[in-house]
Amino acid sequence: MLTAIRRTFRLVNEFGGSAAGAGELELASVPSEDQAVYDMICRADTVGVFQIESRAQMSMLPRLRPRNFYDLVIEVAIVRPGPIQGEMVHPYLRRRSGEEEVTYPSKEVEAVLKRTLGVPIFQEQVMQLAIVAAGFSPGEADRLRRAMAAWKRKGGLEPFQKQLIDGMRAKGYAESFANQIFNQILGFGEYGFPESHSASFALLVYTSAWLKHYEPAAFCAALINSQPMGFYAPAQLVRDARAHGVEVRAVDVTISGWDCTLERREDGRPALRLGLRLVNHLSQEGAARLLAARTQRAFDGIADLAERGALDRRDLESSCRGGRIDETDRASASRGMAGHGGGACAAFAARGNGSR
């Protein structure tokens, strides 16, 4: 995603800067805590957005309803096997919505869990609980962290179970609370997220969501140019961009580069021109020869494209199917273009122009 974000910044800046008033874009210049971006996130309108584009995350977003950066930190961490297996998700959501009272068995525990409404969501919180509530030393807490990550494969949490429960009972905590904490630790063995990692991820979540909201054409182009990545194929990304008002212009061998690019519409807004990389079976080497020949002069037709682009039959047929050939070549294409994949080119030329 870092690559896609960097490419989005470059596309926007080369086009003239952000239409959202942010000027030249870089990570530090993206406006923070934009409520329109959070509105989009709460609607689970997150196709292509880092980390929160999966079905599991999309189903969580309207329930958790992130409204600030730390909410995103929690969102990233809570849809993980650890919190789910440790039965932390539903208590957190109930407390967040006011359906369940937030209580703490001590001031020490409150200091550790207050930011997550009394529910341990992050690995660091489990280690802190072991120290303040069960009397672990920092070194013992770190050994607990390592054991948590390996217990499904190697076992070895039993000594910590006794030490944790005995330590918490010695400090006056109820056995039920001690057992609850240990069961949540077992859940973290399925994979729990460190808060520091979640905060780093949340920054990319917000940045990619901001770009999707305010620069959808550049964001879609960058996502496609960074494939393979994420959950969605280029066709799904293009469909989503159209749904967000982006004008999508088809692949055109007389215009398109290898990558998707931005073109200026009459109203000054960016349109998305699809790149040759989306043409099935067109090799990058063949596309490079085609582009090099095109810089010398425009193609006169399919025969000229095949000859100067030094395209083999497969690349030529792919080019004919995937991009517009000038309408003046319709007649010669329909005559077959012997030796140059004529049938496919004729079929393409017949549907010819209208590449936008």
Sequence and secondary structure as in RCSB ss.txt:
>XXXX:A:sequence
MLTAIRRTFRLVNEFGGSAAGAGELELASVPSEDQAVYDMICRADTVGVFQIESRAQMSMLPRLRPRNFYDLVIE
VAIVRPGPIQGEMVHPYLRRRSGEEEVTYPSKEVEAVLKRTLGVPIFQEQVMQLAIVAAGFSPGEADRLRRAMAA
WKRKGGLEPFQKQLIDGMRAKGYAESFANQIFNQILGFGEYGFPESHSASFALLVYTSAWLKHYEPAAFCAALIN
SQPMGFYAPAQLVRDARAHGVEVRAVDVTISGWDCTLERREDGRPALRLGLRLVNHLSQEGAARLLAARTQRAFD
GIADLAERGALDRRDLESSCRGGRIDETDRASASRGMAGHGGGACAAFAARGNGSR
>XXXX:A:secstr
 HHHHHHHHHHHHHHTSBTTTTBS  GGGS SS HHHHHHHHTT  TT SSS SHHHHHHHHHH   SHHHHHHH
HHHSSHHHHHTT HHHHHHHHTTSS    SSHHHHHHHGGGTT   BHHHHHHHHHHHH   HHHHHHHHHHHHH
HHHH   HHHHHHHHHHHHHTT  HHHHHHHHHHHHHHTTT B HHHHHHHHHHHHHHHHHHHH HHHHHHHHHH
T S SS  HHHHHHHHHHTT  EE   TTT  SS EEEE TTS EEEE  GGGSTT  HHHHHHHHHHHHHS   
SHHHHHHHTT  HHHHHHHHHHS   GGGHHHHHTT TTTTHHHHHHHHHH S   
